[in-house]
Amino acid sequence: MKSKIILSFIGIFVLFHSCISVFREVTCRDFEFEEELKWYSGVVGDAVTFINNENETKTFVIVDKYLHHQTKYISDTGCSCYDLWGITLAVGNDTIMMYGRSKYLEKNLADKYILFFIKYKEQGTAFWNEYQSIVSNYTVENSTFTQVMIFEYLYDYKNMFTKVVIAPEIGIVELTEASGTVWINTDLKTKLNIELSSFAYSEDTCEGLPE
């Protein structure tokens, strides 16, 4: 009888400590992709105008710019550390959107994902990591930029846009349509705000199993 009582206490002790080990509060690292923010230029309300090789112009306005940071989570609940940052420009029914996302567990390296999406004349084009590269130098209209992000389809896709070029502190400098039409940012000189304060910042935690 005494041995059964001892075994019961041992079982309760092991179960209690395994629960503590499993459902732990994990503190996330500080946001670690500040270097990425240089491509998210401007503040809400800024206007960005493009002109094409037929002298047509199109002006977009920054309508959203955000950075969301998850500070902690409870392990073994489906939660993780999670960051999301992005920018949206719009005019009428046309939209340009880019966002980055990172996720990781514990002390692991973050899995980073980036998406660029443009909807123009009711047709959408999306680029993601696979089509992204960083080039050290890129020249547009006699202006040379360094550390430029390029999204480009290297083979034939039935999309309206095939190439997007984004310069640090300037934003989108060039958009190329599949038809060959090229849209150039009309202001390639003015540096825009990339400070953390230019983002609408929010944070939260993930503390339990989803209902």
PAZA-609524 format. One record per residue (C-alpha): residue number from 0; residue in three letters; y, z negated, x. Coordinates in pm, 1 decimal, m for minus. Layout:
N
+-----+------+----------+----------+----------+
! seq ! type !        v !        w !        u !
+-----+------+----------+----------+----------+
! NUM !  ALA !        Y !        Z !        X !
...
+-----+------+----------+----------+----------+
//
This chain:
211
+-----+------+----------+----------+----------+
! seq ! type !        v !        w !        u !
+-----+------+----------+----------+----------+
!   0 !  MET !      0.0 !      0.0 !      0.0 !
!   1 !  LYS !    235.8 !    m94.6 !    281.6 !
!   2 !  SER !    165.0 !    236.0 !    460.3 !
!   3 !  LYS !    251.5 !    431.0 !    143.5 !
!   4 !  ILE !    583.1 !    248.0 !    113.8 !
!   5 !  ILE !    660.0 !    322.2 !    480.4 !
!   6 !  LEU !    571.9 !    688.4 !    435.4 !
!   7 !  SER !    793.8 !    705.4 !    126.5 !
!   8 !  PHE !   1088.2 !    560.7 !    320.1 !
!   9 !  ILE !   1024.1 !    805.8 !    604.5 !
!  10 !  GLY !   1016.7 !   1094.7 !    355.4 !
!  11 !  ILE !   1345.0 !    983.9 !    196.3 !
!  12 !  PHE !   1503.2 !    941.3 !    541.3 !
!  13 !  VAL !   1393.5 !   1289.7 !    656.0 !
!  14 !  LEU !   1506.2 !   1448.9 !    329.8 !
!  15 !  PHE !   1844.5 !   1276.5 !    347.9 !
!  16 !  HIS !   1908.1 !   1386.4 !    705.1 !
!  17 !  SER !   1787.2 !   1742.0 !    641.0 !
!  18 !  CYS !   2034.8 !   1767.5 !    352.1 !
!  19 !  ILE !   2312.3 !   1649.3 !    582.2 !
!  20 !  SER !   2202.8 !   1908.3 !    840.5 !
!  21 !  VAL !   2183.9 !   2192.3 !    588.3 !
!  22 !  PHE !   2489.6 !   2143.1 !    370.0 !
!  23 !  ARG !   2744.1 !   2086.5 !    646.3 !
!  24 !  GLU !   3117.1 !   2141.2 !    642.7 !
!  25 !  VAL !   3197.2 !   2413.3 !    897.9 !
!  26 !  THR !   3555.1 !   2447.5 !   1022.0 !
!  27 !  CYS !   3662.3 !   2806.5 !   1079.6 !
!  28 !  ARG !   3850.7 !   2920.2 !   1387.0 !
!  29 !  ASP !   4219.4 !   2999.2 !   1361.9 !
!  30 !  PHE !   4295.7 !   3358.1 !   1263.8 !
!  31 !  GLU !   4195.7 !   3553.6 !   1574.3 !
!  32 !  PHE !   4308.7 !   3909.4 !   1507.5 !
!  33 !  GLU !   4684.6 !   3880.0 !   1557.0 !
!  34 !  GLU !   4666.3 !   4176.5 !   1794.6 !
!  35 !  GLU !   4560.0 !   4389.5 !   1496.0 !
!  36 !  LEU !   4877.2 !   4311.5 !   1302.8 !
!  37 !  LYS !   5091.5 !   4546.9 !   1514.3 !
!  38 !  TRP !   4962.4 !   4838.0 !   1303.4 !
!  39 !  TYR !   5070.5 !   4672.0 !    977.2 !
!  40 !  SER !   5442.9 !   4736.7 !   1011.3 !
!  41 !  GLY !   5727.0 !   4651.2 !    774.8 !
!  42 !  VAL !   5798.0 !   4410.1 !    491.2 !
!  43 !  VAL !   5767.8 !   4441.6 !    116.0 !
!  44 !  GLY !   6049.1 !   4664.9 !     m6.1 !
!  45 !  ASP !   6072.2 !   4881.3 !    307.5 !
!  46 !  ALA !   6074.0 !   5256.7 !    237.3 !
!  47 !  VAL !   5877.7 !   5503.5 !    449.7 !
!  48 !  THR !   5959.2 !   5874.1 !    415.8 !
!  49 !  PHE !   5741.4 !   6164.9 !    526.9 !
!  50 !  ILE !   5833.8 !   6531.0 !    562.1 !
!  51 !  ASN !   5587.1 !   6818.7 !    585.8 !
!  52 !  ASN !   5602.9 !   7159.5 !    753.4 !
!  53 !  GLU !   5738.8 !   7309.7 !    431.2 !
!  54 !  ASN !   6031.8 !   7061.8 !    432.3 !
!  55 !  GLU !   5896.9 !   6870.7 !    132.8 !
!  56 !  THR !   5956.2 !   6494.7 !    146.7 !
!  57 !  LYS !   5769.8 !   6198.3 !      1.8 !
!  58 !  THR !   5894.5 !   5839.9 !     12.3 !
!  59 !  PHE !   5656.0 !   5544.8 !    m20.3 !
!  60 !  VAL !   5759.1 !   5180.5 !    m58.2 !
!  61 !  ILE !   5569.4 !   4881.6 !     80.4 !
!  62 !  VAL !   5461.1 !   4688.8 !   m229.4 !
!  63 !  ASP !   5218.8 !   4438.5 !    m74.3 !
!  64 !  LYS !   5145.2 !   4292.1 !    267.8 !
!  65 !  TYR !   4910.4 !   3997.5 !    295.8 !
!  66 !  LEU !   4699.3 !   3779.1 !    521.5 !
!  67 !  HIS !   4431.0 !   3552.2 !    376.9 !
!  68 !  HIS !   4252.8 !   3294.2 !    593.9 !
!  69 !  GLN !   3953.8 !   3078.2 !    505.8 !
!  70 !  THR !   3976.5 !   2743.1 !    682.0 !
!  71 !  LYS !   3627.0 !   2599.9 !    622.4 !
!  72 !  TYR !   3305.5 !   2641.9 !    426.7 !
!  73 !  ILE !   2985.4 !   2457.2 !    336.5 !
!  74 !  SER !   2681.3 !   2593.5 !    521.2 !
!  75 !  ASP !   2375.3 !   2737.6 !    346.2 !
!  76 !  THR !   2564.5 !   2819.2 !     26.7 !
!  77 !  GLY !   2630.5 !   3189.1 !     82.4 !
!  78 !  CYS !   2977.6 !   3110.7 !    218.9 !
!  79 !  SER !   3116.5 !   3206.2 !    560.0 !
!  80 !  CYS !   3440.7 !   3215.1 !    753.6 !
!  81 !  TYR !   3645.2 !   3501.2 !    614.5 !
!  82 !  ASP !   3979.8 !   3664.8 !    691.2 !
!  83 !  LEU !   4151.2 !   3951.6 !    511.2 !
!  84 !  TRP !   4476.2 !   4124.2 !    605.3 !
!  85 !  GLY !   4635.1 !   4441.2 !    471.6 !
!  86 !  ILE !   4926.2 !   4650.4 !    352.9 !
!  87 !  THR !   4987.3 !   4874.1 !     50.3 !
!  88 !  LEU !   5249.3 !   5145.8 !      4.1 !
!  89 !  ALA !   5302.9 !   5322.5 !   m325.8 !
!  90 !  VAL !   5517.8 !   5568.8 !   m517.8 !
!  91 !  GLY !   5433.6 !   5664.3 !   m874.8 !
!  92 !  ASN !   5057.6 !   5723.1 !   m891.5 !
!  93 !  ASP !   5023.1 !   5780.3 !   m516.8 !
!  94 !  THR !   4901.0 !   5497.4 !   m292.1 !
!  95 !  ILE !   4839.4 !   5430.9 !     76.2 !
!  96 !  MET !   4638.0 !   5121.1 !    161.6 !
!  97 !  MET !   4492.8 !   4976.4 !    480.8 !
!  98 !  TYR !   4313.7 !   4647.1 !    527.2 !
!  99 !  GLY !   4105.1 !   4464.2 !    782.8 !
! 100 !  ARG !   3837.1 !   4205.6 !    715.0 !
! 101 !  SER !   3634.6 !   3971.8 !    934.2 !
! 102 !  LYS !   3338.4 !   3747.5 !    854.8 !
! 103 !  TYR !   3128.7 !   3514.8 !   1067.5 !
! 104 !  LEU !   2905.4 !   3209.0 !   1056.7 !
! 105 !  GLU !   2934.9 !   2901.8 !   1276.7 !
! 106 !  LYS !   3034.1 !   3001.9 !   1632.9 !
! 107 !  ASN !   2913.8 !   3360.7 !   1607.7 !
! 108 !  LEU !   3134.6 !   3657.2 !   1686.4 !
! 109 !  ALA !   3317.9 !   3796.8 !   1385.5 !
! 110 !  ASP !   3198.6 !   4112.3 !   1214.0 !
! 111 !  LYS !   3518.1 !   4318.2 !   1170.1 !
! 112 !  TYR !   3566.4 !   4597.4 !    917.9 !
! 113 !  ILE !   3869.2 !   4819.7 !    860.0 !
! 114 !  LEU !   3947.6 !   5060.7 !    576.2 !
! 115 !  PHE !   4226.8 !   5314.5 !    528.3 !
! 116 !  PHE !   4263.2 !   5471.9 !    184.6 !
! 117 !  ILE !   4511.3 !   5723.5 !     48.3 !
! 118 !  LYS !   4535.4 !   5852.9 !   m307.2 !
! 119 !  TYR !   4757.2 !   6158.5 !   m339.2 !
! 120 !  LYS !   4777.0 !   6396.7 !   m635.5 !
! 121 !  GLU !   4494.4 !   6206.8 !   m804.5 !
! 122 !  GLN !   4256.9 !   6266.6 !   m510.9 !
! 123 !  GLY !   4137.4 !   5984.1 !   m286.5 !
! 124 !  THR !   4046.0 !   5989.5 !     81.4 !
! 125 !  ALA !   3890.5 !   5691.8 !    261.2 !
! 126 !  PHE !   3836.2 !   5626.6 !    631.8 !
! 127 !  TRP !   3657.2 !   5326.7 !    783.3 !
! 128 !  ASN !   3537.2 !   5197.3 !   1122.4 !
! 129 !  GLU !   3318.2 !   5495.1 !   1195.7 !
! 130 !  TYR !   3618.6 !   5728.4 !   1190.8 !
! 131 !  GLN !   3860.6 !   5502.8 !   1378.0 !
! 132 !  SER !   3963.8 !   5521.8 !   1742.8 !
! 133 !  ILE !   4241.1 !   5380.6 !   1962.3 !
! 134 !  VAL !   4415.1 !   5618.6 !   2202.9 !
! 135 !  SER !   4641.8 !   5511.0 !   2486.5 !
! 136 !  ASN !   4908.7 !   5777.1 !   2428.4 !
! 137 !  TYR !   4998.7 !   6006.5 !   2138.4 !
! 138 !  THR !   5305.3 !   6229.3 !   2092.0 !
! 139 !  VAL !   5467.7 !   6316.2 !   1758.7 !
! 140 !  GLU !   5792.8 !   6514.4 !   1740.4 !
! 141 !  ASN !   5877.5 !   6440.8 !   2105.9 !
! 142 !  SER !   5817.1 !   6067.9 !   2055.2 !
! 143 !  THR !   5528.1 !   5922.5 !   2256.8 !
! 144 !  PHE !   5349.7 !   5611.0 !   2134.4 !
! 145 !  THR !   5099.0 !   5386.2 !   2308.8 !
! 146 !  GLN !   4792.0 !   5209.4 !   2167.3 !
! 147 !  VAL !   4780.1 !   5436.8 !   1863.4 !
! 148 !  MET !   4517.9 !   5396.9 !   1590.6 !
! 149 !  ILE !   4370.3 !   5724.0 !   1465.1 !
! 150 !  PHE !   4143.3 !   5783.5 !   1167.8 !
! 151 !  GLU !   3989.6 !   6129.6 !   1176.1 !
! 152 !  TYR !   3702.3 !   6321.9 !   1023.6 !
! 153 !  LEU !   3548.4 !   6518.0 !   1308.9 !
! 154 !  TYR !   3336.6 !   6736.7 !   1081.5 !
! 155 !  ASP !   3385.5 !   6895.0 !    743.0 !
! 156 !  TYR !   3425.3 !   6659.0 !    450.7 !
! 157 !  LYS !   3568.7 !   6755.6 !    115.8 !
! 158 !  ASN !   3864.5 !   6521.3 !    141.9 !
! 159 !  MET !   4232.1 !   6591.8 !     96.4 !
! 160 !  PHE !   4327.5 !   6427.4 !    427.9 !
! 161 !  THR !   4143.5 !   6467.1 !    756.2 !
! 162 !  LYS !   4358.1 !   6268.2 !    999.9 !
! 163 !  VAL !   4589.2 !   5965.5 !    997.9 !
! 164 !  VAL !   4787.9 !   5839.9 !   1297.7 !
! 165 !  ILE !   4933.8 !   5486.3 !   1305.2 !
! 166 !  ALA !   5164.7 !   5360.0 !   1580.2 !
! 167 !  PRO !   5234.3 !   4992.8 !   1662.1 !
! 168 !  GLU !   5552.1 !   4855.0 !   1498.8 !
! 169 !  ILE !   5623.3 !   5193.2 !   1335.4 !
! 170 !  GLY !   5333.4 !   5236.2 !   1095.2 !
! 171 !  ILE !   5197.0 !   5571.5 !    983.6 !
! 172 !  VAL !   5353.9 !   5846.7 !   1195.0 !
! 173 !  GLU !   5139.2 !   6143.5 !   1093.2 !
! 174 !  LEU !   4914.2 !   6250.6 !    805.5 !
! 175 !  THR !   4714.8 !   6575.5 !    814.4 !
! 176 !  GLU !   4575.0 !   6741.7 !    504.2 !
! 177 !  ALA !   4256.8 !   6948.8 !    506.1 !
! 178 !  SER !   4475.7 !   7246.9 !    412.3 !
! 179 !  GLY !   4659.2 !   7214.4 !    745.5 !
! 180 !  THR !   4974.3 !   7062.0 !    598.1 !
! 181 !  VAL !   5108.1 !   6788.8 !    828.3 !
! 182 !  TRP !   5331.6 !   6506.2 !    707.9 !
! 183 !  ILE !   5549.7 !   6335.0 !    970.3 !
! 184 !  ASN !   5731.1 !   6001.2 !    939.6 !
! 185 !  THR !   6105.1 !   6082.2 !    938.0 !
! 186 !  ASP !   6192.2 !   5765.6 !   1134.0 !
! 187 !  LEU !   5988.6 !   5745.7 !   1452.7 !
! 188 !  LYS !   6234.7 !   5521.6 !   1635.8 !
! 189 !  THR !   6297.1 !   5213.6 !   1422.7 !
! 190 !  LYS !   6054.1 !   4928.3 !   1490.9 !
! 191 !  LEU !   5947.3 !   4738.3 !   1181.5 !
! 192 !  ASN !   5853.4 !   4374.8 !   1133.2 !
! 193 !  ILE !   5498.6 !   4280.4 !   1239.9 !
! 194 !  GLU !   5549.5 !   3903.1 !   1262.8 !
! 195 !  LEU !   5316.0 !   3669.1 !   1076.7 !
! 196 !  SER !   5611.6 !   3575.2 !    857.1 !
! 197 !  SER !   5620.0 !   3933.6 !    723.3 !
! 198 !  PHE !   5279.9 !   3875.9 !    556.1 !
! 199 !  ALA !   5224.4 !   3688.2 !    231.2 !
! 200 !  TYR !   4998.1 !   3415.8 !    371.9 !
! 201 !  SER !   4730.2 !   3229.8 !    178.5 !
! 202 !  GLU !   4427.9 !   3021.1 !    265.4 !
! 203 !  ASP !   4135.9 !   2854.4 !     92.1 !
! 204 !  THR !   3790.2 !   2706.0 !    146.5 !
! 205 !  CYS !   3440.8 !   2793.8 !     25.5 !
! 206 !  GLU !   3268.5 !   2472.3 !    m66.3 !
! 207 !  GLY !   2967.9 !   2540.4 !   m283.5 !
! 208 !  LEU !   2709.9 !   2772.1 !   m426.6 !
! 209 !  PRO !   2856.2 !   3033.8 !   m665.0 !
! 210 !  GLU !   2801.9 !   2951.0 !  m1029.6 !
+-----+------+----------+----------+----------+
//
